[in-house]
Amino acid sequence: MAQISWARDELLLACALVMENDWRELRQNDVRVQELSDLLRSLPLHGNAAVDSRFRSRNSVSRKTTDIATAHPDHAGGATKGGRPTQNVVADFLADPKGMLAAAYALRAGIASGELYDAPVQPDEVDEDGESSAREGRLLVRLALHRERDRGLRNRKIQQVRRLNEPIRCEACAFDFGATYGPLGADYIEVHHITPLHVAGPSETRLEDLALLCANCHRMCHRNYMGEAWRTPDDLREKIRAVARHAASPAS
């Protein structure tokens, strides 16, 4: 079969396994390799690739754990040719082991619940180049976008804001569709998870976990940038203010 590159989600799960094994490779007869092979073959990422028994076989998973282990800077021997995506995920685990393990656990939880298999593909789960550079991988981004587009959840959030006598406007840039477009824009707004699923875990979304955003700010909160695909409204609001301060400064 044609070689299929490892997706970020798959590398995330494999690297977590190697890290938990003290950054040592795992042999193909290890039960953890068999479990990961079965898990990877089930992921909704590569179409019907899993019909071929060679796809993410125990042997290929074991080889990938070798790529990951030899990419660690403390590895005494030479590194195998695992590729830059493998090197990048190892670097991310070394920089933020707690956060990356949390992402791997959240991904496993979403798989175990079946919710990740039910979420349809979202056009903007990948960046402009058609790839996911998000640290949490593509599937958790897909699940978050699917939840945010649930009309019932959005309507319940708007009702909650109304009960609190707060304005229906963007929490990042304060744009108010109703004030700008009149009745046409009344109650027109989108919702965004304040805390990413790889931090909160793919549990049931609460209204308190959501913020109201205009379409532009929502896209900026989810835009893959410098390896991150998640920003809170507070993060984005500060970026907007920083740009405004720079534009107003005499040096500009």
N, C-alpha and C positions, 0 to 999 in steps of 0.2 A: 504494500500500500504506500501511497505518497506520504512523505513525512509531514506531519501537522505540528506547527509550532505550539509550544506550551503557552496557554493563556495566563494572564496575570493571576487569575483565581486559582488555577492549578498550581502555579509556582508558590503561591501563598500557603496552600495546604501542605505541599511537599517541604517547604522551608520550615514550617512550624514543626513538622515531624523530625527533621534533622536537628533543629535547635533543641527540641526536647530530648534528643538522643546525644546531647553534649557535642553537637556539631560533628558527629560521625556518620558516615554513610550507612545505609541499611541494605543487607543482602536480600536477594529475591525470595529466599525461603522464610523471611521474617513475616510473621502474621500481620504486622502493621503495614508492610508493603502490599500484601494481598488486599487488606481492607482499603487502602488508599487507591489501589488499582480499580477495585470495584466502584469506589466512590467517583473517581474521575471519569470512568466509562459511563456513568449515569448522568453527568452534568449536561444541561441544555446549552452547550457552547459550540459543538462541532458537527451539528447535523446528525447524519447517520453513520458517523465514523466508527462507532462502537460495534457495528455489525461485524467488523473485522476483528478477530480475536487478538491480533497483534497490537491494536490500538491501546495505548497506556497499559500494556501488559506488565506483569511483575518484573520482567527483565528491564523494560524501558523505565519503569518507576524507580527501580534500584539504581539504574544508570544516572537518572536525574538527581537522586540523593547524593551520588558521587560528585556530580557537577557542583551541587550546592556546597557539600562539605569541603571540596578542594578550592572553592572560591573564598572561603574564610581566610582572612589575612594571617591567622595563626597556623594555617595548614603547613606542615613541614615540607611536603613534596610539591611536585608541579601540579598546576591546575589543569583540569580537563577543559575541553572547548564547550562550555555550557552556554555561551552566548551572553550578550549584554543584558537581556531581560533577567536572566538568572543572577548575574552580578548585581543588578539593580535591586532585586528583591532581597538578596543577602545584605546589601548595604543598608536597606531600609530596616531590616530586622536588627542589625547591629546598632543603628541609630536610635531605634525606638522599639525595643523588644516587647515591652508590655503592650503597646498599642497595636503592634503587628500581630501578636498572639491573640489579642482581643478580636481583631478582624478575622483571623482564621477560625476562632471559636464561633463567632457570629455567623460566618459562612456555613459552618457545620450545622449550627442550630437551624438555620433556614432550610438546609437540605433535609435534615431530620424531620422537620415539621411538614415538609412537602410544599411549603409556600413558594419556594424559589422555582419549583417546577411549574407552578400554576401561573406565575407572573409572565405576561406576554413580553416579547421583545419591545424595547422602547427606542425610538429613533435616536434620541440624544443620550443613550447610555454609553456611547463612544464619542471620542473627540472629532475634530474636523478631519483628521486623517483616517478615520474609521477604526481607531484603536482605543483601548481603554488604558490610560496611564494612571488612573486613580489607584491610590495605595490599597484601597479595599477591594479592588477588582471590579469586574463588570457586573456580576450577578447581584451584589448588594446594592449597587447603584440602580440596577433594573428594578429591584423590589421596591426601593424607596420611591422612584418615579411612579411606579404603578400605584402605590398607596396614595401618593400625593394627588394623583389624578382621579381618585375615587370621588365621585360627585357627592355621595352621601356624607363622606367625611368632611369635605369642603363646606357643605351646607351647615353641618353641625358646628363647625368652627365659627362660621359667620354668625350663627345664632348665639353662640357663646359670647362673642365680642359685642353683639347688640345688647345682650342682657347686662353687660358690664358698662353700657353707655359709652363705649369707645368707638372711634371712627373706623369705618371700613376703608382703610388706606394702606399703602405699602409701609411696612415697618422698617425698611431700609432707607428709601428716598422720600417717603411721605407723600408719594403721588396718590391722588384721590380721583378715581375714574368718574365718580358721580359728580364731583365738583367741576371737572373739566368737560365732560360730555353730557351732563344732565341725566335725564332718565335712561338714556342709552347705556350709560356707564354705571348705573346704580348697582351696587353689590358685585361689580365685576372685579374679581381678585383671584389670585392663586394661593395655594398653601405650600409650605416648605417645612421639612423636618429640621428643628433647631439643632438637635443632636444627631449625628450620622448613625446609621444602623450598626456600623462596625464598632461604635462606642456603646450605644444603648442596647444593642442586641436586637434581633428581629422579633421582638415581642409585639403584642397588640399596641397599635398606636393610640396614644391618649391625646385629647384635644390640647392639653398643656404642652405637648411635644411639638406643636405646630405654630408657625408664624404666617402672617399674611404678607404676600409680596406681589408686586407688579410683575408682568411677564419678563421685562428686561432684568430686573434685579434677581428674579428667580433663576434665570439662565446664568447670570454671573455667579450666583451661589453654587451652582452645579458645574461650572465650567472647569475642565481639567486644566490646571495651571501649576507648573512647578511640582508635578507629581501629586497634587491635591485636587480632589473633586468635590470638596465640601467647604462651604463657608457659612457661618451663622449670619443672620441679619445684622447683628452687632458688628461683626467683622467687616461686612460690606459697608455699613454706615460709616465706620471709621475710615475706610478707604475713600469713600465719597468726600468726607470732610477733609482728608489729607490733600486730595486733588484740589479742592476749593481753596484751602489755605495756600497751597503752592501757587495757584493761579492769581491769588490776591496779593502775594508778597511782592515787594518792589523789585527783587532780583529777577522775577519772572518776566 
